[in-house]
């Protein structure tokens, strides 16, 4: 693993994939996410079924799959839809691991979810 793939000290990165059990795209993307995330040290993966864990989502409305939330200790680094391609996910995670992603303007629901997930850890 290269230095670029290691998270800066003190930053615990968590990737939450917001999916649904009935979604074939999500089911197919699961193997891709797990394969790509294995290339990175210290990134925790959390699958959230939007129907089974609706209370956890709060006011966040997920309309498109796959929707991802990438956060570090509750600070949102990415929240939104991503094309289900390994290279896009790899670039996103590499940027976050290097500390090159900053909090974007995202739906307040992503911020609230990231904070709830950080507390649950």
C-alpha positions in Angstrom: 0.0 0.0 0.0 1.4 3.4 -1.0 1.6 6.4 1.4 -1.2 8.0 -0.7 -3.6 5.2 0.3 -3.1 5.7 4.0 -5.4 8.0 6.0 -3.8 10.9 7.8 -3.4 10.3 11.5 -6.5 10.9 13.5 -8.9 10.7 10.5 -11.1 7.7 10.7 -12.7 7.4 7.3 -16.1 5.7 7.0 -17.8 4.9 3.7 -21.6 4.3 4.1 -23.3 2.9 1.1 -27.0 3.7 1.1 -28.8 1.0 -0.7 -31.8 -1.3 -0.8 -31.9 -5.1 -0.7 -34.2 -5.1 -3.8 -31.9 -3.0 -5.9 -30.0 -5.1 -8.4 -27.5 -2.2 -9.0 -26.6 -2.1 -5.3 -26.2 -5.9 -5.0 -23.9 -5.8 -8.1 -22.0 -2.8 -6.8 -21.4 -4.5 -3.4 -18.5 -6.6 -4.7 -16.9 -3.6 -6.4 -17.0 -1.5 -3.3 -15.6 -4.3 -1.1 -12.8 -5.0 -3.7 -11.8 -1.3 -4.0 -12.1 -0.5 -0.3 -9.7 -3.4 0.5 -7.0 -1.5 -1.4 -7.1 1.2 1.4 -6.0 1.0 4.9 -8.3 2.1 7.7 -11.5 2.9 5.8 -14.5 1.4 7.5 -17.4 0.3 5.3 -21.0 0.5 6.4 -24.0 -0.8 4.4 -27.2 0.9 5.2 -30.4 -0.5 3.8 -32.6 2.6 3.4 -35.8 0.6 4.2 -34.5 -1.5 7.1 -32.7 1.5 8.7 -35.0 4.3 7.7 -34.9 5.8 11.2 -31.1 6.2 11.0 -31.5 8.2 7.7 -33.7 10.7 9.4 -34.8 13.4 6.8 -32.3 12.2 4.2 -34.2 11.3 1.0 -32.3 8.7 -1.1 -33.7 8.8 -4.6 -30.9 7.2 -6.7 -28.5 4.3 -6.2 -25.8 3.9 -5.3 -25.7 6.8 -2.9 -22.6 7.1 -0.8 -21.6 9.0 2.3 -17.9 9.4 3.0 -17.1 11.0 6.2 -14.2 11.4 8.7 -15.2 11.5 12.3 -18.6 12.9 11.3 -17.3 15.5 8.9 -18.8 15.0 5.4 -16.2 14.6 2.7 -18.7 13.3 0.0 -22.4 12.8 0.0 -24.3 11.9 -3.1 -24.6 9.6 -6.1 -21.6 8.1 -7.7 -21.4 6.1 -11.0 -20.9 2.5 -10.0 -17.4 2.3 -11.6 -14.4 1.1 -9.6 -12.1 3.8 -10.9 -14.4 6.6 -9.7 -14.7 5.1 -6.2 -10.9 4.5 -6.1 -10.2 8.2 -7.0 -12.7 9.4 -4.3 -11.2 7.2 -1.6 -7.6 8.1 -2.6 -8.3 11.8 -2.4 -10.0 11.3 1.0 -7.2 9.2 2.3 -4.6 11.8 1.4 -6.7 14.6 3.0 -7.4 16.2 -0.3 -11.2 16.3 0.0 -12.8 19.0 2.0 -16.4 19.2 3.1 -18.6 20.0 0.2 -22.0 21.7 0.2 -24.3 18.8 0.8 -27.8 18.1 1.9 -28.2 18.7 5.7 -29.4 15.1 5.8 -25.9 13.8 4.9 -24.4 15.9 7.7 -26.9 14.7 10.3 -26.4 11.0 9.1 -22.6 11.4 9.3 -22.8 12.7 12.8 -25.1 9.8 13.9 -22.8 7.3 12.4 -19.7 8.8 14.1 -21.5 8.5 17.4 -22.4 4.9 16.8 -18.8 3.9 16.2 
